[in-house]
Amino acid sequence: MSRKGNCLDNSMMESFFGIMKSELLYAEKFESPQAFIKALDEYIEYYNNKRIKAQLKGKSPVQYRTLSING
């Protein structure tokens, strides 16, 4: 699946990294690597549980997965 040089194999992660860079990395200055790691942990929590996505019918990834599993 993950062939060398084929970004389409990993498009979901590439999309996440692009969004994370624009919403977190480029938006703030971090005083230390530990400050960045803490902010990244908080961002991942936000991204998975609170950030709504139009492609997921206005739900967060966790909400959408929960509905698809239960429904």
N, CA, C and O atoms as a Maestro MAE file, in Angstrom:
{
 s_m_m2io_version
 :::
 2.0.0
}

f_m_ct {
 s_m_title
 :::
 protein
 m_atom[284] {
  # First column is atom index #
  i_m_mmod_type
  r_m_x_coord
  r_m_y_coord
  r_m_z_coord
  i_m_residue_number
  s_m_chain_name
  s_m_pdb_residue_name
  s_m_pdb_atom_name
  i_m_atomic_number
  :::
  1 25 0.817 -1.200 0.000 1 A "MET " " N  " 7
  2 3 0.000 0.000 0.000 1 A "MET " " CA " 6
  3 2 0.853 1.253 0.000 1 A "MET " " C  " 6
  4 15 0.618 2.133 -0.828 1 A "MET " " O  " 8
  5 25 1.812 1.379 0.868 2 A "SER " " N  " 7
  6 3 2.630 2.588 0.919 2 A "SER " " CA " 6
  7 2 3.842 2.433 0.021 2 A "SER " " C  " 6
  8 15 4.919 2.024 0.454 2 A "SER " " O  " 8
  9 25 3.637 2.766 -1.221 3 A "ARG " " N  " 7
  10 3 4.742 2.693 -2.162 3 A "ARG " " CA " 6
  11 2 5.575 3.957 -2.072 3 A "ARG " " C  " 6
  12 15 5.047 5.042 -1.829 3 A "ARG " " O  " 8
  13 25 6.837 3.820 -2.260 4 A "LYS " " N  " 7
  14 3 7.749 4.949 -2.187 4 A "LYS " " CA " 6
  15 2 7.375 5.983 -3.253 4 A "LYS " " C  " 6
  16 15 7.190 5.654 -4.424 4 A "LYS " " O  " 8
  17 25 7.270 7.235 -2.817 5 A "GLY " " N  " 7
  18 3 7.017 8.327 -3.744 5 A "GLY " " CA " 6
  19 2 5.574 8.483 -4.177 5 A "GLY " " C  " 6
  20 15 5.305 9.242 -5.108 5 A "GLY " " O  " 8
  21 25 4.629 7.795 -3.540 6 A "ASN " " N  " 7
  22 3 3.229 7.900 -3.929 6 A "ASN " " CA " 6
  23 2 2.425 8.508 -2.785 6 A "ASN " " C  " 6
  24 15 2.005 7.800 -1.870 6 A "ASN " " O  " 8
  25 25 2.214 9.821 -2.841 7 A "CYS " " N  " 7
  26 3 1.518 10.510 -1.760 7 A "CYS " " CA " 6
  27 2 0.056 10.096 -1.649 7 A "CYS " " C  " 6
  28 15 -0.553 10.263 -0.592 7 A "CYS " " O  " 8
  29 25 -0.515 9.558 -2.724 8 A "LEU " " N  " 7
  30 3 -1.924 9.162 -2.671 8 A "LEU " " CA " 6
  31 2 -2.152 8.002 -1.712 8 A "LEU " " C  " 6
  32 15 -3.260 7.822 -1.205 8 A "LEU " " O  " 8
  33 25 -1.108 7.213 -1.462 9 A "ASP " " N  " 7
  34 3 -1.246 6.113 -0.516 9 A "ASP " " CA " 6
  35 2 -1.481 6.608 0.897 9 A "ASP " " C  " 6
  36 15 -2.041 5.887 1.723 9 A "ASP " " O  " 8
  37 25 -1.064 7.817 1.181 10 A "ASN " " N  " 7
  38 3 -1.147 8.346 2.545 10 A "ASN " " CA " 6
  39 2 -1.898 9.681 2.556 10 A "ASN " " C  " 6
  40 15 -1.558 10.577 3.328 10 A "ASN " " O  " 8
  41 25 -2.892 9.812 1.723 11 A "SER " " N  " 7
  42 3 -3.560 11.099 1.538 11 A "SER " " CA " 6
  43 2 -4.287 11.598 2.783 11 A "SER " " C  " 6
  44 15 -4.347 12.806 3.013 11 A "SER " " O  " 8
  45 25 -4.838 10.696 3.588 12 A "MET " " N  " 7
  46 3 -5.543 11.145 4.797 12 A "MET " " CA " 6
  47 2 -4.581 11.801 5.776 12 A "MET " " C  " 6
  48 15 -4.906 12.838 6.355 12 A "MET " " O  " 8
  49 25 -3.406 11.217 5.972 13 A "MET " " N  " 7
  50 3 -2.427 11.808 6.884 13 A "MET " " CA " 6
  51 2 -1.839 13.082 6.302 13 A "MET " " C  " 6
  52 15 -1.602 14.043 7.033 13 A "MET " " O  " 8
  53 25 -1.600 13.103 4.994 14 A "GLU " " N  " 7
  54 3 -1.087 14.320 4.360 14 A "GLU " " CA " 6
  55 2 -2.078 15.458 4.548 14 A "GLU " " C  " 6
  56 15 -1.676 16.595 4.797 14 A "GLU " " O  " 8
  57 25 -3.360 15.168 4.434 15 A "SER " " N  " 7
  58 3 -4.395 16.173 4.636 15 A "SER " " CA " 6
  59 2 -4.383 16.673 6.076 15 A "SER " " C  " 6
  60 15 -4.440 17.879 6.316 15 A "SER " " O  " 8
  61 25 -4.308 15.745 7.041 16 A "PHE " " N  " 7
  62 3 -4.259 16.134 8.446 16 A "PHE " " CA " 6
  63 2 -3.054 17.018 8.720 16 A "PHE " " C  " 6
  64 15 -3.184 18.060 9.363 16 A "PHE " " O  " 8
  65 25 -1.872 16.613 8.238 17 A "PHE " " N  " 7
  66 3 -0.667 17.401 8.496 17 A "PHE " " CA " 6
  67 2 -0.783 18.796 7.901 17 A "PHE " " C  " 6
  68 15 -0.339 19.762 8.521 17 A "PHE " " O  " 8
  69 25 -1.368 18.924 6.715 18 A "GLY " " N  " 7
  70 3 -1.557 20.237 6.108 18 A "GLY " " CA " 6
  71 2 -2.470 21.127 6.945 18 A "GLY " " C  " 6
  72 15 -2.176 22.303 7.158 18 A "GLY " " O  " 8
  73 25 -3.576 20.562 7.417 19 A "ILE " " N  " 7
  74 3 -4.512 21.313 8.256 19 A "ILE " " CA " 6
  75 2 -3.856 21.677 9.579 19 A "ILE " " C  " 6
  76 15 -3.977 22.810 10.043 19 A "ILE " " O  " 8
  77 25 -3.159 20.719 10.190 20 A "MET " " N  " 7
  78 3 -2.504 20.964 11.479 20 A "MET " " CA " 6
  79 2 -1.448 22.055 11.352 20 A "MET " " C  " 6
  80 15 -1.324 22.899 12.239 20 A "MET " " O  " 8
  81 25 -0.698 22.047 10.279 21 A "LYS " " N  " 7
  82 3 0.326 23.077 10.091 21 A "LYS " " CA " 6
  83 2 -0.309 24.459 9.996 21 A "LYS " " C  " 6
  84 15 0.170 25.406 10.619 21 A "LYS " " O  " 8
  85 25 -1.374 24.579 9.226 22 A "SER " " N  " 7
  86 3 -1.984 25.899 9.052 22 A "SER " " CA " 6
  87 2 -2.738 26.367 10.292 22 A "SER " " C  " 6
  88 15 -2.751 27.563 10.584 22 A "SER " " O  " 8
  89 25 -3.369 25.446 11.031 23 A "GLU " " N  " 7
  90 3 -4.153 25.843 12.193 23 A "GLU " " CA " 6
  91 2 -3.342 25.918 13.487 23 A "GLU " " C  " 6
  92 15 -3.746 26.615 14.418 23 A "GLU " " O  " 8
  93 25 -2.221 25.225 13.565 24 A "LEU " " N  " 7
  94 3 -1.458 25.180 14.812 24 A "LEU " " CA " 6
  95 2 -0.022 25.660 14.621 24 A "LEU " " C  " 6
  96 15 0.393 26.655 15.215 24 A "LEU " " O  " 8
  97 25 0.713 24.962 13.809 25 A "LEU " " N  " 7
  98 3 2.152 25.206 13.707 25 A "LEU " " CA " 6
  99 2 2.473 26.616 13.223 25 A "LEU " " C  " 6
  100 15 3.292 27.302 13.836 25 A "LEU " " O  " 8
  101 25 1.844 27.062 12.135 26 A "TYR " " N  " 7
  102 3 2.154 28.381 11.595 26 A "TYR " " CA " 6
  103 2 1.431 29.501 12.339 26 A "TYR " " C  " 6
  104 15 1.783 30.670 12.182 26 A "TYR " " O  " 8
  105 25 0.433 29.163 13.141 27 A "ALA " " N  " 7
  106 3 -0.371 30.176 13.833 27 A "ALA " " CA " 6
  107 2 0.231 30.594 15.170 27 A "ALA " " C  " 6
  108 15 -0.153 31.628 15.717 27 A "ALA " " O  " 8
  109 25 1.164 29.815 15.705 28 A "GLU " " N  " 7
  110 3 1.714 30.107 17.034 28 A "GLU " " CA " 6
  111 2 3.231 30.013 17.028 28 A "GLU " " C  " 6
  112 15 3.826 29.369 16.164 28 A "GLU " " O  " 8
  113 25 3.838 30.662 17.999 29 A "LYS " " N  " 7
  114 3 5.269 30.484 18.259 29 A "LYS " " CA " 6
  115 2 5.387 29.718 19.558 29 A "LYS " " C  " 6
  116 15 4.704 30.024 20.536 29 A "LYS " " O  " 8
  117 25 6.251 28.725 19.567 30 A "PHE " " N  " 7
  118 3 6.409 27.875 20.735 30 A "PHE " " CA " 6
  119 2 7.746 28.168 21.397 30 A "PHE " " C  " 6
  120 15 8.768 28.320 20.727 30 A "PHE " " O  " 8
  121 25 7.723 28.245 22.714 31 A "GLU " " N  " 7
  122 3 8.922 28.591 23.466 31 A "GLU " " CA " 6
  123 2 9.868 27.409 23.644 31 A "GLU " " C  " 6
  124 15 11.058 27.596 23.899 31 A "GLU " " O  " 8
  125 25 9.343 26.196 23.511 32 A "SER " " N  " 7
  126 3 10.177 25.014 23.699 32 A "SER " " CA " 6
  127 2 9.538 23.837 22.976 32 A "SER " " C  " 6
  128 15 8.359 23.885 22.626 32 A "SER " " O  " 8
  129 25 10.310 22.782 22.754 33 A "PRO " " N  " 7
  130 3 9.713 21.576 22.163 33 A "PRO " " CA " 6
  131 2 8.593 21.003 23.036 33 A "PRO " " C  " 6
  132 15 7.605 20.478 22.523 33 A "PRO " " O  " 8
  133 25 8.754 21.108 24.353 34 A "GLN " " N  " 7
  134 3 7.718 20.592 25.258 34 A "GLN " " CA " 6
  135 2 6.415 21.384 25.101 34 A "GLN " " C  " 6
  136 15 5.329 20.810 25.171 34 A "GLN " " O  " 8
  137 25 6.521 22.689 24.891 35 A "ALA " " N  " 7
  138 3 5.327 23.512 24.684 35 A "ALA " " CA " 6
  139 2 4.621 23.108 23.391 35 A "ALA " " C  " 6
  140 15 3.392 23.074 23.331 35 A "ALA " " O  " 8
  141 25 5.408 22.801 22.357 36 A "PHE " " N  " 7
  142 3 4.813 22.349 21.100 36 A "PHE " " CA " 6
  143 2 4.125 21.002 21.279 36 A "PHE " " C  " 6
  144 15 3.012 20.809 20.790 36 A "PHE " " O  " 8
  145 25 4.769 20.071 21.971 37 A "ILE " " N  " 7
  146 3 4.191 18.741 22.188 37 A "ILE " " CA " 6
  147 2 2.872 18.849 22.949 37 A "ILE " " C  " 6
  148 15 1.908 18.159 22.617 37 A "ILE " " O  " 8
  149 25 2.822 19.703 23.958 38 A "LYS " " N  " 7
  150 3 1.582 19.903 24.730 38 A "LYS " " CA " 6
  151 2 0.488 20.483 23.837 38 A "LYS " " C  " 6
  152 15 -0.657 20.031 23.876 38 A "LYS " " O  " 8
  153 25 0.848 21.490 23.029 39 A "ALA " " N  " 7
  154 3 -0.129 22.102 22.128 39 A "ALA " " CA " 6
  155 2 -0.596 21.100 21.072 39 A "ALA " " C  " 6
  156 15 -1.766 21.101 20.691 39 A "ALA " " O  " 8
  157 25 0.310 20.251 20.600 40 A "LEU " " N  " 7
  158 3 -0.055 19.244 19.604 40 A "LEU " " CA " 6
  159 2 -1.017 18.219 20.196 40 A "LEU " " C  " 6
  160 15 -1.990 17.837 19.546 40 A "LEU " " O  " 8
  161 25 -0.757 17.773 21.417 41 A "ASP " " N  " 7
  162 3 -1.689 16.854 22.085 41 A "ASP " " CA " 6
  163 2 -3.085 17.469 22.199 41 A "ASP " " C  " 6
  164 15 -4.086 16.800 21.942 41 A "ASP " " O  " 8
  165 25 -3.146 18.742 22.584 42 A "GLU " " N  " 7
  166 3 -4.428 19.432 22.713 42 A "GLU " " CA " 6
  167 2 -5.099 19.591 21.353 42 A "GLU " " C  " 6
  168 15 -6.320 19.472 21.247 42 A "GLU " " O  " 8
  169 25 -4.310 19.861 20.311 43 A "TYR " " N  " 7
  170 3 -4.863 20.028 18.970 43 A "TYR " " CA " 6
  171 2 -5.449 18.711 18.455 43 A "TYR " " C  " 6
  172 15 -6.525 18.703 17.858 43 A "TYR " " O  " 8
  173 25 -4.752 17.611 18.683 44 A "ILE " " N  " 7
  174 3 -5.253 16.315 18.228 44 A "ILE " " CA " 6
  175 2 -6.564 15.975 18.931 44 A "ILE " " C  " 6
  176 15 -7.485 15.449 18.307 44 A "ILE " " O  " 8
  177 25 -6.651 16.272 20.218 45 A "GLU " " N  " 7
  178 3 -7.902 16.076 20.960 45 A "GLU " " CA " 6
  179 2 -9.020 16.924 20.344 45 A "GLU " " C  " 6
  180 15 -10.129 16.436 20.126 45 A "GLU " " O  " 8
  181 25 -8.721 18.190 20.068 46 A "TYR " " N  " 7
  182 3 -9.686 19.098 19.443 46 A "TYR " " CA " 6
  183 2 -10.091 18.581 18.056 46 A "TYR " " C  " 6
  184 15 -11.278 18.529 17.734 46 A "TYR " " O  " 8
  185 25 -9.118 18.206 17.248 47 A "TYR " " N  " 7
  186 3 -9.376 17.769 15.882 47 A "TYR " " CA " 6
  187 2 -10.283 16.546 15.852 47 A "TYR " " C  " 6
  188 15 -11.204 16.475 15.038 47 A "TYR " " O  " 8
  189 25 -10.033 15.600 16.719 48 A "ASN " " N  " 7
  190 3 -10.808 14.359 16.714 48 A "ASN " " CA " 6
  191 2 -12.178 14.489 17.361 48 A "ASN " " C  " 6
  192 15 -13.114 13.797 16.960 48 A "ASN " " O  " 8
  193 25 -12.315 15.359 18.353 49 A "ASN " " N  " 7
  194 3 -13.547 15.382 19.140 49 A "ASN " " CA " 6
  195 2 -14.416 16.623 18.976 49 A "ASN " " C  " 6
  196 15 -15.614 16.561 19.251 49 A "ASN " " O  " 8
  197 25 -13.861 17.731 18.545 50 A "LYS " " N  " 7
  198 3 -14.650 18.963 18.509 50 A "LYS " " CA " 6
  199 2 -14.708 19.641 17.141 50 A "LYS " " C  " 6
  200 15 -15.689 20.318 16.836 50 A "LYS " " O  " 8
  201 25 -13.690 19.475 16.323 51 A "ARG " " N  " 7
  202 3 -13.621 20.166 15.038 51 A "ARG " " CA " 6
  203 2 -14.576 19.495 14.053 51 A "ARG " " C  " 6
  204 15 -14.386 18.335 13.686 51 A "ARG " " O  " 8
  205 25 -15.602 20.229 13.629 52 A "ILE " " N  " 7
  206 3 -16.565 19.651 12.706 52 A "ILE " " CA " 6
  207 2 -16.028 19.740 11.282 52 A "ILE " " C  " 6
  208 15 -15.246 20.630 10.947 52 A "ILE " " O  " 8
  209 25 -16.465 18.800 10.461 53 A "LYS " " N  " 7
  210 3 -16.031 18.748 9.069 53 A "LYS " " CA " 6
  211 2 -17.265 18.626 8.189 53 A "LYS " " C  " 6
  212 15 -18.148 17.809 8.454 53 A "LYS " " O  " 8
  213 25 -17.323 19.431 7.153 54 A "ALA " " N  " 7
  214 3 -18.448 19.384 6.226 54 A "ALA " " CA " 6
  215 2 -18.548 18.010 5.555 54 A "ALA " " C  " 6
  216 15 -19.649 17.513 5.321 54 A "ALA " " O  " 8
  217 25 -17.408 17.400 5.249 55 A "GLN " " N  " 7
  218 3 -17.414 16.091 4.595 55 A "GLN " " CA " 6
  219 2 -17.987 15.000 5.490 55 A "GLN " " C  " 6
  220 15 -18.393 13.944 5.005 55 A "GLN " " O  " 8
  221 25 -18.021 15.253 6.790 56 A "LEU " " N  " 7
  222 3 -18.573 14.271 7.727 56 A "LEU " " CA " 6
  223 2 -19.962 14.697 8.203 56 A "LEU " " C  " 6
  224 15 -20.373 14.376 9.319 56 A "LEU " " O  " 8
  225 25 -20.669 15.415 7.355 57 A "LYS " " N  " 7
  226 3 -22.038 15.860 7.630 57 A "LYS " " CA " 6
  227 2 -22.120 16.731 8.879 57 A "LYS " " C  " 6
  228 15 -23.060 16.614 9.665 57 A "LYS " " O  " 8
  229 25 -21.118 17.614 9.060 58 A "GLY " " N  " 7
  230 3 -21.128 18.555 10.174 58 A "GLY " " CA " 6
  231 2 -20.801 17.937 11.519 58 A "GLY " " C  " 6
  232 15 -21.152 18.487 12.563 58 A "GLY " " O  " 8
  233 25 -20.131 16.797 11.497 59 A "LYS " " N  " 7
  234 3 -19.768 16.120 12.743 59 A "LYS " " CA " 6
  235 2 -18.246 16.042 12.873 59 A "LYS " " C  " 6
  236 15 -17.517 16.185 11.891 59 A "LYS " " O  " 8
  237 25 -17.785 15.813 14.099 60 A "SER " " N  " 7
  238 3 -16.358 15.582 14.306 60 A "SER " " CA " 6
  239 2 -16.043 14.145 13.875 60 A "SER " " C  " 6
  240 15 -16.960 13.332 13.754 60 A "SER " " O  " 8
  241 25 -14.771 13.816 13.641 61 A "PRO " " N  " 7
  242 3 -14.442 12.440 13.256 61 A "PRO " " CA " 6
  243 2 -14.942 11.389 14.255 61 A "PRO " " C  " 6
  244 15 -15.442 10.343 13.841 61 A "PRO " " O  " 8
  245 25 -14.816 11.645 15.545 62 A "VAL " " N  " 7
  246 3 -15.275 10.671 16.549 62 A "VAL " " CA " 6
  247 2 -16.796 10.529 16.506 62 A "VAL " " C  " 6
  248 15 -17.314 9.414 16.573 62 A "VAL " " O  " 8
  249 25 -17.512 11.645 16.395 63 A "GLN " " N  " 7
  250 3 -18.977 11.582 16.314 63 A "GLN " " CA " 6
  251 2 -19.417 10.793 15.079 63 A "GLN " " C  " 6
  252 15 -20.328 9.968 15.157 63 A "GLN " " O  " 8
  253 25 -18.775 11.046 13.954 64 A "TYR " " N  " 7
  254 3 -19.143 10.383 12.717 64 A "TYR " " CA " 6
  255 2 -18.885 8.873 12.801 64 A "TYR " " C  " 6
  256 15 -19.730 8.076 12.392 64 A "TYR " " O  " 8
  257 25 -17.726 8.483 13.329 65 A "ARG " " N  " 7
  258 3 -17.414 7.063 13.468 65 A "ARG " " CA " 6
  259 2 -18.382 6.384 14.424 65 A "ARG " " C  " 6
  260 15 -18.819 5.262 14.169 65 A "ARG " " O  " 8
  261 25 -18.718 7.046 15.512 66 A "THR " " N  " 7
  262 3 -19.652 6.467 16.492 66 A "THR " " CA " 6
  263 2 -21.012 6.223 15.851 66 A "THR " " C  " 6
  264 15 -21.625 5.177 16.065 66 A "THR " " O  " 8
  265 25 -21.482 7.184 15.070 67 A "LEU " " N  " 7
  266 3 -22.779 6.996 14.392 67 A "LEU " " CA " 6
  267 2 -22.721 5.880 13.365 67 A "LEU " " C  " 6
  268 15 -23.668 5.104 13.239 67 A "LEU " " O  " 8
  269 25 -21.608 5.789 12.621 68 A "SER " " N  " 7
  270 3 -21.538 4.753 11.593 68 A "SER " " CA " 6
  271 2 -21.415 3.350 12.211 68 A "SER " " C  " 6
  272 15 -21.883 2.375 11.622 68 A "SER " " O  " 8
  273 25 -20.800 3.245 13.373 69 A "ILE " " N  " 7
  274 3 -20.671 1.947 14.048 69 A "ILE " " CA " 6
  275 2 -22.001 1.533 14.656 69 A "ILE " " C  " 6
  276 15 -22.399 0.372 14.564 69 A "ILE " " O  " 8
  277 25 -22.691 2.492 15.280 70 A "ASN " " N  " 7
  278 3 -23.949 2.191 15.970 70 A "ASN " " CA " 6
  279 2 -25.152 2.169 15.031 70 A "ASN " " C  " 6
  280 15 -26.196 1.610 15.367 70 A "ASN " " O  " 8
  281 25 -25.006 2.764 13.881 71 A "GLY " " N  " 7
  282 3 -26.185 2.959 13.084 71 A "GLY " " CA " 6
  283 2 -26.379 2.120 11.932 71 A "GLY " " C  " 6
  284 15 -27.379 2.260 11.227 71 A "GLY " " O  " 8
  :::
 }
 m_bond[283] {
  # First column is bond index #
  i_m_from
  i_m_to
  i_m_order
  :::
  1 1 2 1
  2 2 3 1
  3 3 4 2
  4 3 5 1
  5 5 6 1
  6 6 7 1
  7 7 8 2
  8 7 9 1
  9 9 10 1
  10 10 11 1
  11 11 12 2
  12 11 13 1
  13 13 14 1
  14 14 15 1
  15 15 16 2
  16 15 17 1
  17 17 18 1
  18 18 19 1
  19 19 20 2
  20 19 21 1
  21 21 22 1
  22 22 23 1
  23 23 24 2
  24 23 25 1
  25 25 26 1
  26 26 27 1
  27 27 28 2
  28 27 29 1
  29 29 30 1
  30 30 31 1
  31 31 32 2
  32 31 33 1
  33 33 34 1
  34 34 35 1
  35 35 36 2
  36 35 37 1
  37 37 38 1
  38 38 39 1
  39 39 40 2
  40 39 41 1
  41 41 42 1
  42 42 43 1
  43 43 44 2
  44 43 45 1
  45 45 46 1
  46 46 47 1
  47 47 48 2
  48 47 49 1
  49 49 50 1
  50 50 51 1
  51 51 52 2
  52 51 53 1
  53 53 54 1
  54 54 55 1
  55 55 56 2
  56 55 57 1
  57 57 58 1
  58 58 59 1
  59 59 60 2
  60 59 61 1
  61 61 62 1
  62 62 63 1
  63 63 64 2
  64 63 65 1
  65 65 66 1
  66 66 67 1
  67 67 68 2
  68 67 69 1
  69 69 70 1
  70 70 71 1
  71 71 72 2
  72 71 73 1
  73 73 74 1
  74 74 75 1
  75 75 76 2
  76 75 77 1
  77 77 78 1
  78 78 79 1
  79 79 80 2
  80 79 81 1
  81 81 82 1
  82 82 83 1
  83 83 84 2
  84 83 85 1
  85 85 86 1
  86 86 87 1
  87 87 88 2
  88 87 89 1
  89 89 90 1
  90 90 91 1
  91 91 92 2
  92 91 93 1
  93 93 94 1
  94 94 95 1
  95 95 96 2
  96 95 97 1
  97 97 98 1
  98 98 99 1
  99 99 100 2
  100 99 101 1
  101 101 102 1
  102 102 103 1
  103 103 104 2
  104 103 105 1
  105 105 106 1
  106 106 107 1
  107 107 108 2
  108 107 109 1
  109 109 110 1
  110 110 111 1
  111 111 112 2
  112 111 113 1
  113 113 114 1
  114 114 115 1
  115 115 116 2
  116 115 117 1
  117 117 118 1
  118 118 119 1
  119 119 120 2
  120 119 121 1
  121 121 122 1
  122 122 123 1
  123 123 124 2
  124 123 125 1
  125 125 126 1
  126 126 127 1
  127 127 128 2
  128 127 129 1
  129 129 130 1
  130 130 131 1
  131 131 132 2
  132 131 133 1
  133 133 134 1
  134 134 135 1
  135 135 136 2
  136 135 137 1
  137 137 138 1
  138 138 139 1
  139 139 140 2
  140 139 141 1
  141 141 142 1
  142 142 143 1
  143 143 144 2
  144 143 145 1
  145 145 146 1
  146 146 147 1
  147 147 148 2
  148 147 149 1
  149 149 150 1
  150 150 151 1
  151 151 152 2
  152 151 153 1
  153 153 154 1
  154 154 155 1
  155 155 156 2
  156 155 157 1
  157 157 158 1
  158 158 159 1
  159 159 160 2
  160 159 161 1
  161 161 162 1
  162 162 163 1
  163 163 164 2
  164 163 165 1
  165 165 166 1
  166 166 167 1
  167 167 168 2
  168 167 169 1
  169 169 170 1
  170 170 171 1
  171 171 172 2
  172 171 173 1
  173 173 174 1
  174 174 175 1
  175 175 176 2
  176 175 177 1
  177 177 178 1
  178 178 179 1
  179 179 180 2
  180 179 181 1
  181 181 182 1
  182 182 183 1
  183 183 184 2
  184 183 185 1
  185 185 186 1
  186 186 187 1
  187 187 188 2
  188 187 189 1
  189 189 190 1
  190 190 191 1
  191 191 192 2
  192 191 193 1
  193 193 194 1
  194 194 195 1
  195 195 196 2
  196 195 197 1
  197 197 198 1
  198 198 199 1
  199 199 200 2
  200 199 201 1
  201 201 202 1
  202 202 203 1
  203 203 204 2
  204 203 205 1
  205 205 206 1
  206 206 207 1
  207 207 208 2
  208 207 209 1
  209 209 210 1
  210 210 211 1
  211 211 212 2
  212 211 213 1
  213 213 214 1
  214 214 215 1
  215 215 216 2
  216 215 217 1
  217 217 218 1
  218 218 219 1
  219 219 220 2
  220 219 221 1
  221 221 222 1
  222 222 223 1
  223 223 224 2
  224 223 225 1
  225 225 226 1
  226 226 227 1
  227 227 228 2
  228 227 229 1
  229 229 230 1
  230 230 231 1
  231 231 232 2
  232 231 233 1
  233 233 234 1
  234 234 235 1
  235 235 236 2
  236 235 237 1
  237 237 238 1
  238 238 239 1
  239 239 240 2
  240 239 241 1
  241 241 242 1
  242 242 243 1
  243 243 244 2
  244 243 245 1
  245 245 246 1
  246 246 247 1
  247 247 248 2
  248 247 249 1
  249 249 250 1
  250 250 251 1
  251 251 252 2
  252 251 253 1
  253 253 254 1
  254 254 255 1
  255 255 256 2
  256 255 257 1
  257 257 258 1
  258 258 259 1
  259 259 260 2
  260 259 261 1
  261 261 262 1
  262 262 263 1
  263 263 264 2
  264 263 265 1
  265 265 266 1
  266 266 267 1
  267 267 268 2
  268 267 269 1
  269 269 270 1
  270 270 271 1
  271 271 272 2
  272 271 273 1
  273 273 274 1
  274 274 275 1
  275 275 276 2
  276 275 277 1
  277 277 278 1
  278 278 279 1
  279 279 280 2
  280 279 281 1
  281 281 282 1
  282 282 283 1
  283 283 284 2
  :::
 }
}
